[in-house]
Each structure stands twice: as structure tokens, then as C-alpha cells.
Amino acid sequence: MAAPVIAVVGGGQLARMMAPAAGELGVHLRVLVEAPDSSAAQVVVDAPVGVASDETAIRSLIAPAGATPADVLTFEHEHVPNALLTDLLEHGTPVRPGPDALVHAQDKIVMRRRLTELGVPCPRWAALPTAPDAARTALADFLAEVGGEAVVKTARGGYDGKGVRVVSVAEGGPEQVAEWIEAVAEGGPELLVEEKVPFTRELAVLVARRPSGGIDGRGEVRTWPVVESIQRDGVCAEVIAPAPGLTDAEAERARDAAVRIAEGLGVTGVLAVEMFEVAGEDGPRVLVNELAMRPHNSGHWTIDGAVTSQFEQHLRAVLDLPLGDTTAKAPWTVMANVLGSTLVELTDALPAVLATFPDAKVNLYGKGVRPGRKLGHVNVSGDDLAEVRRRALAAAAILRGERPASTDEATENEERA
């Protein structure tokens, strides 16, 4: 019997990290990579070169000449033409997540409208008009309504802090995004504005759903423990699993919101739901910030810290296989991202980091070094959160090219950063 074939659009680290799980399951992975030396191309044998906007390249990925057609098409990023996905689905290619679901991760205005319909708690928001004068007026009115400060986002194309600006009346309000407002009238991405939430921390819930199974065959759903995500300069730098100090009731509310979204949008695969924790009169509550319909940085801890990783689970889900156990394997797991490095080759640091922290699980992405770039991550698990966190941060610091420091020094350096 031929192995199932999963076609993946996108050749970055997420596709790269699907490869070990695919090998273990006996699944054939075929990845559309942006360049022959991209992160995924270094580890996936079947890696044709092409871009997500190229219809011919995607159709060839699904049904290459002389090769087995793919059983399903999935993604490691959301930047894929939705009209093409709809056509593929209508002509018999399973697309998971489907275009009707994926659009909510592609367009923030569409996402906010649907989440509001589902009763999912979100920050106050508004879509700005496309006409420049009307957009300025609407933004000024919104700023007045929420206390003079808000966040403007491009509806499409933003990620890792890009396409996001904080604006305030004191700093000029609408004029702080004047070029964005003018660009909309010329065909640029539409804009939305949201209240600047006074959150206490950021949380994330990872949920997986497959088409069948579950209650009344509506789709089996699994969630992992709720995690705390620590951002620096708009990029995830650290994840703590589970989120410290979260009560069972609070965790259940966060998971319930994520499941409601997965089921309400008809998601197949892994869905990451990023949330703000905010203080309330009756205790902390959560507001949904962003969605990602694929494996996500907030779930890298699952590779070593959960019975089933997010990457294996995503493959199971898109093939409609029974989902795996999401239980944590240790009381605590901390993931520290390696964001930039002074080293030319991160592998030069392996002797030092592995000797100093033999319990650290290092995952490097095979990328060229540049400032702030996600180059890899480190997972450390254990019984004592403070010690686990210190070791993860110190190991990541060595990979950034810093001298092997004590774990106390590493923690102090990270907190200052």
C-alpha cells in the first residue's frame, strides 16, 4: 500500500518540524519551498521550489507528473490565494483547513466579525472606512471612545508585530497611520482599530480538530494545557507550559473559547488562539487577540513536553486520523526562542550548550543569521519552574553567541532585554 501523501505549502521551520512526525507515522511529506536551501528543504526529500501565489506550482505540488497525487493539502502559513483553494476543494482535493476557515486567519476584519457572532470575548474593535477622510474621522472617534489610545492593524499580511501600530491622540492619532490610510484607497490592505488592552499577560491555547469523531461525528477535538507567551519587540521569545498561577476555572474558560472557535469556524488541523489575560471584578478573564491555523510558536514546547506534539497532531488531523493524547509529560516545560545570534553558524555553539545543559532539547532551523530572526528554540522540562526557566534561557543565550553564563545571570539578562 502507498503511504499517505501530505502536501504542505511553505518551506519554513514549521514544515521542517513536521518531517520527524511524518517519518514516524510513515507519511510522505511533499513541501513547496521558497528556495532550494530553505529550512524545510534541508530535511524534506520531496521539496519542489515555488511560491504560494503561483497557481501552477501549487497544482503541481498536489499532482506532480509521474508521482503519487497528494491525499490532502495543508499549510505552514496563511498567505495562500483563497480563490485557488476553493477551486481545488470543489474539484476534489481535500484542503485542510479549508478556505472558508482559513480566511479568518488571513483577514483580521473577517475574523473579528465572526468571533463577535460566536460570542467569543474580544477587545473592542472597528473596521475603518476605505475612504481616507472617513477613515480619519472614524479613527478619531474610536480613540475618543476608548480613552485616547488604540491599536491599528492591517487586516491582511501582518505577523510578528508587523502591520501593527499603537496610535494615540497625544502623538497625532490618525496621522500616525496616514500612509496606511492613503494606501487603502489605492488597493492596500484594509485597516481595523482595536482598543489597547491593559492586559496582565498573554496566554495561548492550542487546539486540534479533525473532521470526524467527537460528539455526533462533528469532529474530534483536543486541547493542550494553556500556556503563557512572553513577547519581546512583538515576537514570541518564551513560552511557559502550563501558564503559572492559572486556576482550573480560568484555564477551562480559555480552552472553551478556543474549542468554540475551532468548531465555529470549521477548522481542521491545529489552531493557535492567542489571548490577553485582563483583570476583572470577578477575577481574571481572557480576550482573544489573534488566530493561526497551523502549528504555532506557542506550541513548540509540545515537541518534548507533551505526549503528542502539535506537529504530529496536525498531520493526524488533516488525514482524519484519531488524535493523540495532549497530556504534559512533566510539571513544567519552558521554550526559549533563539532570536538572532552573533555566531555565523549556530552549530558552533552545540558543544558548549549540550555540555552545560544536557537536559536541554535544542531545535535549530537551518536559517541564515540576521538580527532578531527566529533561528531555533530550546525546550527544558522539569519539576521546578524557576530552575527550568533559568536553564532554557541560559541555553538559548549560548546559541545567541553569549558566553556560557550561570542560569541566574542568563535570567537577569533576559529580564533586562
Summary of the structure (lengths in Angstrom):
residues: 417
radius of gyration: 21.5
end to end distance: 53.3
largest distance: 66.6
contacts: 1437
relative contact order: 0.10
helix: 37%
strand: 25%
